[in-house]
Amino acid sequence: MKEFWVDARPWKKEVVTAALESGADTIVAEESGKVRALGRVRVVAPDGDLAIGRDVWEVRIAGKESEENAAQLAKSGYVIVSAEDWTVIPLENLVAQSDRIIAAVHDAGEAELALQVLEKGVAGVLLQTGDPKRVKETGAVVHRGQERCELVPFTVTAIRPAGMGDRVCVDTCSMLKEGEGMLVGNTSSAFLLVHAETMENPYVAPRPFRVNAGAVHAYVLSPGGKTAYLSDLAAGDRVLVAGTGGETREVTVGRVKIEERPLLLVEAEADGRPYSLVLQNAETIRLVDEDGRARSVVEIAPGDRVLGCIKESGRHFGMAVKEKILEK
């Protein structure tokens, strides 16, 4: 998860208010009291949670010497880097050496570029502006997620009842849109796009914040290329929501509901390899077909094609590992 910092020096109440409303992680200020009076957030200040010169350093890049200084300081804490000409900051070198680099930016465009450096991107950005509108624009860029998942069609080969079992509803703190859902799989090498409960139906009212994601053992794709077991999710965790174009955003889990329900095994193949997913057997559970339409599992039949993504197999505590692991 990328960090969104906002510079409130000199004091700018409107900027800080916009920052809090936009989900800023950290406010840099001259003192913490005014910030804390507006909301609960981490503050960088002499009397704050972090302090300049102790936990955070500011380095203006003017050449190789200052670049090397920034890299050395990053071994001890965060380093905010800036330059006269922002576009020539050697962020690539710094990002390659440290995951504590915060790039000073002035608008959403600069933030987007910094977050994509070497694909990995900087740890976060420090927005320096007096314009609350820019704060909101930049916050949206930081929180929408820089990760993309290349979605490919999977051909359904079988779909059949799988008895009773425990399934997981993931209720998020965000309203999901039509075409969005979570990437869930029986294995860590392939995930199907399970659609959010945004659709009207005769049985229950839409729950646009919810994804009825699958059985307790399944993996869900999380930020940073990680996975989590559905059964391990809890309030406050972050998971990825994906759209039909492969774009993703991070959302916060608000609640997890695990209940015994009738299950359904969906088997599908992609690139000549078999994969599967166990879902609740109910009309309200939907996958997404290759045309981007939500399709109920009670309608899906062998030969239909649904969207998902293929990942490098092998996980240890949710992290991808390069070792031979067979999952079936």
C-alpha positions in Angstrom: 0.0 0.0 0.0 1.5 3.4 -1.1 1.6 6.1 1.5 0.0 9.5 1.0 1.7 12.3 2.9 0.6 16.0 2.8 2.8 19.0 3.7 1.0 21.5 5.9 4.0 23.9 6.3 3.1 26.7 6.8 -0.2 25.9 8.5 -3.0 25.4 6.0 -6.2 24.2 7.7 -8.1 23.7 4.5 -5.3 21.6 3.1 -5.2 19.4 6.2 -9.0 19.0 6.2 -8.9 17.9 2.5 -6.0 15.5 3.3 -7.9 13.8 6.1 -11.0 13.5 3.9 -8.8 12.0 1.2 -7.3 9.3 3.4 -3.9 10.8 3.9 -1.6 8.6 6.0 0.7 11.4 7.3 0.7 15.1 7.8 4.0 17.1 7.9 3.5 20.1 10.1 5.3 22.6 12.3 3.5 21.2 15.4 1.0 18.4 15.9 -1.7 20.0 18.1 -3.6 21.8 15.2 -3.5 18.6 13.1 -4.8 16.3 15.9 -7.6 18.7 16.6 -8.9 17.9 13.1 -8.5 14.1 13.1 -6.5 11.1 14.1 -3.5 10.7 11.7 0.2 10.2 11.9 2.1 13.6 12.2 5.6 14.5 11.3 6.6 17.4 13.6 9.0 18.1 16.5 6.3 16.9 18.9 4.7 14.4 16.5 4.8 10.7 16.0 7.8 11.1 13.7 10.3 14.0 13.7 12.5 15.5 11.0 16.1 14.6 11.6 15.2 11.7 13.8 12.8 9.4 11.9 12.5 11.4 8.6 15.0 13.3 6.5 14.5 15.8 3.7 17.1 15.7 1.0 17.2 18.0 -2.0 18.8 16.1 -4.9 21.4 18.3 -6.6 23.9 15.6 -7.8 25.4 12.3 -7.1 26.6 13.2 -3.6 23.1 14.2 -2.4 21.7 11.1 -4.0 24.1 8.8 -2.1 23.3 10.8 1.1 19.6 10.0 0.6 20.3 6.4 0.0 22.4 6.2 3.2 19.8 8.0 5.3 17.0 5.7 4.0 18.7 2.9 6.0 17.5 4.7 9.2 14.1 6.0 8.3 12.0 7.7 5.7 13.6 10.1 3.2 11.7 12.8 1.5 13.5 13.6 -1.8 12.9 16.7 -4.0 14.8 18.6 -6.7 14.6 21.9 -8.6 13.5 20.0 -11.7 11.4 17.2 -10.3 11.5 15.1 -13.6 15.3 14.5 -13.2 15.3 13.2 -9.7 17.1 9.9 -10.0 14.3 8.0 -8.3 15.1 4.8 -10.2 18.4 4.5 -8.3 16.9 5.3 -4.9 13.9 3.0 -5.4 16.2 0.2 -6.3 18.1 0.7 -3.0 15.3 1.4 -0.5 11.6 1.1 0.2 11.5 4.2 2.4 11.7 6.9 -0.3 8.9 9.5 -0.2 8.9 11.7 -3.4 7.9 15.3 -3.0 5.3 16.1 -5.6 3.0 19.0 -6.5 0.1 17.4 -8.3 -1.6 14.1 -9.2 0.5 13.8 -12.4 3.8 13.9 -10.6 2.4 11.5 -8.0 1.4 9.0 -10.7 4.8 9.0 -12.3 6.6 8.6 -9.0 4.4 5.7 -8.0 5.3 3.8 -11.2 9.1 4.2 -11.1 10.7 0.8 -11.9 7.2 -0.6 -11.7 7.7 -0.9 -7.9 7.4 2.8 -7.3 8.4 4.9 -4.4 7.0 4.1 -0.9 4.8 7.1 -1.1 4.5 10.8 -2.0 4.5 14.0 -0.1 2.1 16.5 -1.7 3.2 20.1 -1.4 0.3 22.4 -2.4 -1.9 25.1 -1.0 -4.9 23.8 -3.1 -7.4 21.5 -1.4 -8.6 20.3 -4.9 -5.1 19.0 -5.7 -5.1 17.2 -2.4 -8.2 15.3 -3.4 -7.0 14.6 -6.9 -3.7 13.3 -5.7 -5.3 11.2 -3.0 -7.4 9.5 -5.6 -4.3 8.6 -7.6 -2.5 7.2 -4.6 -5.4 5.0 -3.4 -6.7 3.7 -6.7 -3.9 1.2 -6.8 -1.1 1.0 -9.3 -1.3 -2.7 -9.8 -2.9 -4.2 -12.9 -4.0 -7.8 -13.4 -4.0 -9.1 -16.9 -7.4 -10.8 -17.1 -7.7 -13.8 -19.5 -10.7 -16.0 -20.4 -11.0 -19.4 -18.6 -13.1 -22.0 -20.3 -15.5 -23.7 -17.8 -15.1 -27.5 -18.0 -17.4 -28.6 -15.2 -19.7 -27.1 -12.5 -21.3 -29.2 -9.9 -22.6 -29.3 -6.3 -19.8 -29.8 -3.7 -21.8 -30.5 -0.6 -22.0 -28.2 2.5 -19.2 -26.1 3.7 -18.2 -22.7 5.1 -18.2 -19.8 2.8 -16.9 -16.2 3.3 -18.7 -13.0 2.5 -16.3 -10.1 2.5 -18.0 -6.8 3.3 -15.8 -3.9 2.4 -15.9 -0.2 3.4 -16.4 0.8 -0.2 -19.2 0.8 -2.7 -18.2 -1.4 -5.6 -19.4 -0.8 -9.1 -20.9 -3.1 -11.8 -18.0 -5.0 -13.3 -15.9 -5.0 -10.1 -15.1 -7.9 -7.9 -12.4 -9.9 -6.1 -9.9 -12.3 -7.6 -10.3 -15.6 -5.8 -8.8 -19.1 -6.4 -8.6 -22.6 -5.0 -4.8 -22.3 -5.7 -2.3 -19.4 -5.7 -1.6 -19.8 -9.4 -5.0 -18.8 -10.8 -7.9 -16.6 -9.7 -11.4 -16.1 -11.0 -13.1 -12.7 -10.9 -16.0 -13.1 -8.4 -18.5 -10.2 -9.0 -19.7 -7.9 -6.2 -23.3 -8.1 -5.1 -24.3 -5.0 -7.1 -27.1 -6.6 -9.2 -30.8 -6.4 -8.7 -32.4 -9.8 -8.2 -35.7 -11.2 -6.9 -34.3 -12.7 -3.7 -32.3 -10.1 -1.8 -31.5 -6.4 -2.1 -28.1 -5.5 -3.7 -25.2 -5.2 -1.3 -22.7 -3.2 -3.4 -20.1 -3.3 -0.7 -20.1 -7.1 -0.6 -18.4 -10.0 -2.4 -19.6 -13.5 -1.6 -16.1 -14.7 -2.4 -15.9 -18.4 -1.8 -15.0 -21.2 0.6 -12.9 -20.6 3.6 -9.8 -22.2 2.2 -9.6 -20.1 -1.0 -7.0 -17.4 -1.7 -7.9 -13.8 -2.4 -5.5 -11.5 -4.2 -4.2 -8.7 -2.0 -2.1 -5.6 -2.6 1.6 -6.0 -3.5 1.0 -9.3 -5.3 0.3 -11.1 -2.0 -2.6 -13.4 -1.2 -4.6 -14.1 1.9 -6.9 -17.0 2.9 -10.5 -15.8 2.9 -10.8 -17.3 6.4 -7.9 -15.1 7.7 -9.4 -11.8 6.6 -10.6 -9.4 9.4 -11.8 -5.8 9.8 -9.1 -3.3 8.8 -7.3 -5.6 6.3 -6.8 -4.4 2.7 -7.7 -6.4 -0.4 -7.7 -5.8 -4.1 -10.8 -5.1 -6.1 -10.4 -5.6 -9.8 -12.4 -4.3 -12.8 -13.0 -6.1 -16.1 -10.2 -4.1 -17.7 -7.7 -5.4 -15.2 -7.5 -2.2 -13.3 -7.4 -2.6 -9.5 -7.9 -0.6 -6.3 -7.4 -1.2 -2.7 -10.3 -1.4 -0.3 -10.6 -1.9 3.4 -12.4 -4.9 4.9 -15.2 -3.8 7.2 -16.6 -7.2 8.2 -16.2 -10.9 7.3 -19.2 -13.3 7.5 -18.5 -17.1 7.6 -21.5 -19.3 7.4 -22.3 -22.8 6.4 -23.9 -23.0 3.0 -24.3 -25.4 0.0 -21.3 -25.2 -2.2 -20.5 -25.4 -5.9 -17.2 -26.5 -7.6 -16.3 -24.6 -10.7 -13.6 -26.2 -12.8 -12.0 -24.3 -15.7 -8.9 -24.3 -17.8 -6.7 -21.6 -19.3 -3.5 -22.2 -21.4 -4.3 -25.9 -21.3 -4.1 -26.2 -17.5 -6.9 -27.0 -15.1 -7.9 -24.7 -12.3 -10.9 -24.5 -9.9 -12.8 -22.5 -7.3 -15.4 -23.4 -4.7 -18.3 -20.9 -4.4 -21.6 -20.8 -2.6 -24.4 -22.5 -4.7 -26.8 -19.5 -5.0 -28.2 -17.4 -7.7 -26.7 -14.2 -6.3 -23.1 -15.5 -6.8 -21.7 -14.3 -10.1 -18.6 -14.7 -12.2 -17.7 -12.4 -15.1 -17.8 -13.6 -18.7 -15.3 -12.5 -21.3 -17.6 -9.7 -22.5 -17.6 -8.2 -19.0 -21.1 -9.3 -18.0 -21.9 -10.7 -14.6 -23.2 -14.3 -14.9 -24.9 -16.2 -12.1 -23.3 -19.5 -11.2 -26.7 -21.2 -11.7 -26.6 -20.2 -15.4 -23.0 -21.0 -16.2 -22.4 -24.2 -18.1 -19.4 -26.1 -19.5 -18.0 -24.3 -22.5 -18.7 -20.8 -21.1 -15.8 -18.5 -20.7 -15.2 -16.4 -17.6 -12.5 -13.9 -16.7 -9.6 -14.6 -14.3 -5.9 -14.1 -14.0 -2.9 -16.5 -13.8 -0.1 -15.9 -11.4 3.2 -17.4 -10.6 2.5 -20.5 -8.5 3.9 -21.1 -5.1 3.2 -19.1 -1.9 4.6 -19.0 1.6 2.7 -16.9 4.1 1.0 -15.1 1.1 4.2 -14.2 -0.6 5.2 -15.6 -4.0 8.2 -18.0 -3.8 10.3 -19.6 -6.5 10.0 -23.3 -5.6 8.2 -26.3 -7.1 4.7 -26.5 -5.5 1.9 -28.7 -6.9 -1.6 -27.5 -6.2 -4.7 -29.2 -7.4 
